[in-house]
Amino acid sequence: MHVHVQGQNGEAKYWLEPQIELAQSVGLSRREINEALRLIQEHEYDIRSAWYKHFPS
């Protein structure tokens, strides 16, 4: 399970399992990477719910 983040100058991919962590990043500043991580952690439940709705098992 993962989530993609797009910024003005780049993008990143974060794994949600087994824990939330940066998988890769291109063009984003350290500040943008950290802000995206904070937002993913803050909205983890909603992101996971959307994932399961989009990819029912």
N, CA, C and O atoms as a GROMACS GRO file, in nm:
protein
  228
    1MET      N    1   0.085  -0.116   0.000
    1MET     CA    2   0.000   0.000   0.000
    1MET      C    3   0.091   0.124   0.000
    1MET      O    4   0.186   0.132   0.078
    2HIS      N    5   0.059   0.218  -0.088
    2HIS     CA    6   0.140   0.338  -0.098
    2HIS      C    7   0.054   0.456  -0.143
    2HIS      O    8  -0.062   0.441  -0.182
    3VAL      N    9   0.113   0.574  -0.135
    3VAL     CA   10   0.046   0.695  -0.179
    3VAL      C   11   0.147   0.781  -0.255
    3VAL      O   12   0.264   0.788  -0.217
    4HIS      N   13   0.101   0.846  -0.362
    4HIS     CA   14   0.184   0.937  -0.439
    4HIS      C   15   0.150   1.080  -0.399
    4HIS      O   16   0.034   1.113  -0.374
    5VAL      N   17   0.252   1.164  -0.394
    5VAL     CA   18   0.236   1.305  -0.358
    5VAL      C   19   0.296   1.388  -0.471
    5VAL      O   20   0.408   1.361  -0.515
    6GLN      N   21   0.223   1.487  -0.517
    6GLN     CA   22   0.274   1.577  -0.621
    6GLN      C   23   0.289   1.716  -0.564
    6GLN      O   24   0.199   1.768  -0.499
    7GLY      N   25   0.404   1.775  -0.589
    7GLY     CA   26   0.430   1.912  -0.550
    7GLY      C   27   0.450   1.997  -0.675
    7GLY      O   28   0.440   1.946  -0.787
    8GLN      N   29   0.476   2.123  -0.655
    8GLN     CA   30   0.493   2.213  -0.767
    8GLN      C   31   0.616   2.176  -0.852
    8GLN      O   32   0.615   2.193  -0.974
    9ASN      N   33   0.721   2.127  -0.787
    9ASN     CA   34   0.846   2.099  -0.857
    9ASN      C   35   0.886   1.952  -0.860
    9ASN      O   36   0.996   1.920  -0.904
   10GLY      N   37   0.799   1.864  -0.814
   10GLY     CA   38   0.837   1.724  -0.813
   10GLY      C   39   0.729   1.635  -0.755
   10GLY      O   40   0.613   1.675  -0.742
   11GLU      N   41   0.770   1.515  -0.720
   11GLU     CA   42   0.676   1.417  -0.666
   11GLU      C   43   0.748   1.319  -0.574
   11GLU      O   44   0.871   1.310  -0.573
   12ALA      N   45   0.668   1.246  -0.497
   12ALA     CA   46   0.723   1.147  -0.405
   12ALA      C   47   0.624   1.031  -0.391
   12ALA      O   48   0.506   1.043  -0.422
   13LYS      N   49   0.677   0.921  -0.345
   13LYS     CA   50   0.596   0.802  -0.316
   13LYS      C   51   0.628   0.762  -0.173
   13LYS      O   52   0.744   0.754  -0.134
   14TYR      N   53   0.523   0.735  -0.096
   14TYR     CA   54   0.538   0.692   0.044
   14TYR      C   55   0.473   0.557   0.061
   14TYR      O   56   0.359   0.536   0.019
   15TRP      N   57   0.544   0.465   0.122
   15TRP     CA   58   0.486   0.337   0.162
   15TRP      C   59   0.401   0.362   0.285
   15TRP      O   60   0.436   0.443   0.371
   16LEU      N   61   0.288   0.292   0.294
   16LEU     CA   62   0.203   0.297   0.414
   16LEU      C   63   0.223   0.174   0.500
   16LEU      O   64   0.186   0.174   0.617
   17GLU      N   65   0.280   0.069   0.441
   17GLU     CA   66   0.301  -0.055   0.514
   17GLU      C   67   0.441  -0.107   0.489
   17GLU      O   68   0.490  -0.092   0.377
   18PRO      N   69   0.508  -0.164   0.583
   18PRO     CA   70   0.459  -0.193   0.717
   18PRO      C   71   0.450  -0.068   0.806
   18PRO      O   72   0.387  -0.071   0.912
   19GLN      N   73   0.515   0.042   0.762
   19GLN     CA   74   0.503   0.169   0.834
   19GLN      C   75   0.512   0.280   0.730
   19GLN      O   76   0.557   0.256   0.618
   20ILE      N   77   0.470   0.398   0.766
   20ILE     CA   78   0.476   0.510   0.673
   20ILE      C   79   0.621   0.554   0.659
   20ILE      O   80   0.687   0.589   0.757
   21GLU      N   81   0.670   0.551   0.533
   21GLU     CA   82   0.807   0.596   0.507
   21GLU      C   83   0.821   0.634   0.361
   21GLU      O   84   0.748   0.585   0.275
   22LEU      N   85   0.915   0.722   0.334
   22LEU     CA   86   0.943   0.769   0.199
   22LEU      C   87   1.002   0.655   0.117
   22LEU      O   88   1.100   0.593   0.159
   23ALA      N   89   0.944   0.628   0.001
   23ALA     CA   90   0.997   0.528  -0.090
   23ALA      C   91   1.092   0.593  -0.190
   23ALA      O   92   1.203   0.544  -0.214
   24GLN      N   93   1.048   0.705  -0.248
   24GLN     CA   94   1.132   0.778  -0.343
   24GLN      C   95   1.079   0.919  -0.359
   24GLN      O   96   0.963   0.947  -0.332
   25SER      N   97   1.168   1.007  -0.405
   25SER     CA   98   1.131   1.146  -0.423
   25SER      C   99   1.216   1.206  -0.535
   25SER      O  100   1.335   1.177  -0.546
   26VAL      N  101   1.152   1.289  -0.617
   26VAL     CA  102   1.223   1.359  -0.725
   26VAL      C  103   1.178   1.504  -0.725
   26VAL      O  104   1.059   1.532  -0.742
   27GLY      N  105   1.271   1.595  -0.706
   27GLY     CA  106   1.242   1.738  -0.720
   27GLY      C  107   1.182   1.808  -0.601
   27GLY      O  108   1.167   1.930  -0.604
   28LEU      N  109   1.147   1.737  -0.496
   28LEU     CA  110   1.088   1.801  -0.378
   28LEU      C  111   1.197   1.838  -0.279
   28LEU      O  112   1.297   1.767  -0.265
   29SER      N  113   1.177   1.949  -0.211
   29SER     CA  114   1.271   1.990  -0.106
   29SER      C  115   1.249   1.904   0.018
   29SER      O  116   1.146   1.840   0.033
   30ARG      N  117   1.346   1.905   0.108
   30ARG     CA  118   1.334   1.832   0.234
   30ARG      C  119   1.211   1.882   0.310
   30ARG      O  120   1.140   1.804   0.372
   31ARG      N  121   1.187   2.012   0.305
   31ARG     CA  122   1.071   2.070   0.373
   31ARG      C  123   0.940   2.014   0.316
   31ARG      O  124   0.849   1.980   0.392
   32GLU      N  125   0.931   2.005   0.183
   32GLU     CA  126   0.811   1.951   0.119
   32GLU      C  127   0.792   1.802   0.153
   32GLU      O  128   0.681   1.757   0.176
   33ILE      N  129   0.902   1.729   0.155
   33ILE     CA  130   0.897   1.586   0.190
   33ILE      C  131   0.846   1.568   0.333
   33ILE      O  132   0.762   1.482   0.359
   34ASN      N  133   0.897   1.649   0.423
   34ASN     CA  134   0.854   1.640   0.564
   34ASN      C  135   0.709   1.682   0.582
   34ASN      O  136   0.636   1.623   0.661
   35GLU      N  137   0.666   1.785   0.509
   35GLU     CA  138   0.527   1.830   0.518
   35GLU      C  139   0.433   1.723   0.463
   35GLU      O  140   0.328   1.698   0.521
   36ALA      N  141   0.471   1.660   0.353
   36ALA     CA  142   0.389   1.552   0.298
   36ALA      C  143   0.379   1.438   0.398
   36ALA      O  144   0.270   1.383   0.418
   37LEU      N  145   0.489   1.402   0.460
   37LEU     CA  146   0.489   1.295   0.560
   37LEU      C  147   0.395   1.330   0.676
   37LEU      O  148   0.318   1.245   0.722
   38ARG      N  149   0.401   1.453   0.722
   38ARG     CA  150   0.315   1.497   0.832
   38ARG      C  151   0.167   1.485   0.792
   38ARG      O  152   0.085   1.438   0.870
   39LEU      N  153   0.134   1.528   0.670
   39LEU     CA  154  -0.004   1.521   0.623
   39LEU      C  155  -0.051   1.377   0.606
   39LEU      O  156  -0.166   1.344   0.638
   40ILE      N  157   0.035   1.291   0.557
   40ILE     CA  158   0.000   1.149   0.542
   40ILE      C  159  -0.027   1.088   0.679
   40ILE      O  160  -0.124   1.014   0.696
   41GLN      N  161   0.058   1.118   0.775
   41GLN     CA  162   0.038   1.065   0.910
   41GLN      C  163  -0.092   1.118   0.970
   41GLN      O  164  -0.166   1.044   1.036
   42GLU      N  165  -0.119   1.245   0.948
   42GLU     CA  166  -0.240   1.308   1.002
   42GLU      C  167  -0.367   1.250   0.940
   42GLU      O  168  -0.470   1.242   1.007
   43HIS      N  169  -0.360   1.211   0.813
   43HIS     CA  170  -0.479   1.163   0.740
   43HIS      C  171  -0.470   1.015   0.704
   43HIS      O  172  -0.534   0.969   0.610
   44GLU      N  173  -0.390   0.941   0.779
   44GLU     CA  174  -0.367   0.800   0.748
   44GLU      C  175  -0.497   0.720   0.737
   44GLU      O  176  -0.512   0.641   0.644
   45TYR      N  177  -0.589   0.739   0.829
   45TYR     CA  178  -0.714   0.663   0.826
   45TYR      C  179  -0.790   0.688   0.696
   45TYR      O  180  -0.838   0.594   0.632
   46ASP      N  181  -0.802   0.815   0.657
   46ASP     CA  182  -0.875   0.850   0.534
   46ASP      C  183  -0.805   0.794   0.410
   46ASP      O  184  -0.872   0.747   0.317
   47ILE      N  185  -0.674   0.798   0.407
   47ILE     CA  186  -0.598   0.746   0.294
   47ILE      C  187  -0.618   0.596   0.283
   47ILE      O  188  -0.643   0.544   0.174
   48ARG      N  189  -0.608   0.526   0.395
   48ARG     CA  190  -0.628   0.380   0.393
   48ARG      C  191  -0.771   0.345   0.352
   48ARG      O  192  -0.791   0.250   0.276
   49SER      N  193  -0.868   0.419   0.399
   49SER     CA  194  -1.008   0.394   0.363
   49SER      C  195  -1.028   0.411   0.213
   49SER      O  196  -1.096   0.331   0.149
   50ALA      N  197  -0.968   0.516   0.156
   50ALA     CA  198  -0.980   0.540   0.012
   50ALA      C  199  -0.911   0.429  -0.067
   50ALA      O  200  -0.960   0.386  -0.171
   51TRP      N  201  -0.798   0.382  -0.016
   51TRP     CA  202  -0.725   0.272  -0.083
   51TRP      C  203  -0.814   0.148  -0.090
   51TRP      O  204  -0.829   0.088  -0.196
   52TYR      N  205  -0.873   0.110   0.023
   52TYR     CA  206  -0.956  -0.011   0.026
   52TYR      C  207  -1.081   0.004  -0.057
   52TYR      O  208  -1.130  -0.094  -0.113
   53LYS      N  209  -1.134   0.124  -0.068
   53LYS     CA  210  -1.251   0.149  -0.152
   53LYS      C  211  -1.212   0.135  -0.300
   53LYS      O  212  -1.289   0.081  -0.380
   54HIS      N  213  -1.093   0.184  -0.335
   54HIS     CA  214  -1.048   0.179  -0.474
   54HIS      C  215  -1.000   0.040  -0.515
   54HIS      O  216  -1.017  -0.002  -0.629
   55PHE      N  217  -0.938  -0.031  -0.418
   55PHE     CA  218  -0.885  -0.165  -0.443
   55PHE      C  219  -0.950  -0.266  -0.348
   55PHE      O  220  -0.884  -0.316  -0.258
   56PRO      N  221  -1.078  -0.298  -0.367
   56PRO     CA  222  -1.143  -0.394  -0.276
   56PRO      C  223  -1.079  -0.532  -0.291
   56PRO      O  224  -1.043  -0.574  -0.401
   57SER      N  225  -1.066  -0.602  -0.177
   57SER     CA  226  -1.004  -0.735  -0.184
   57SER      C  227  -1.100  -0.846  -0.165
   57SER      O  228  -1.060  -0.963  -0.169
   0.00000   0.00000   0.00000
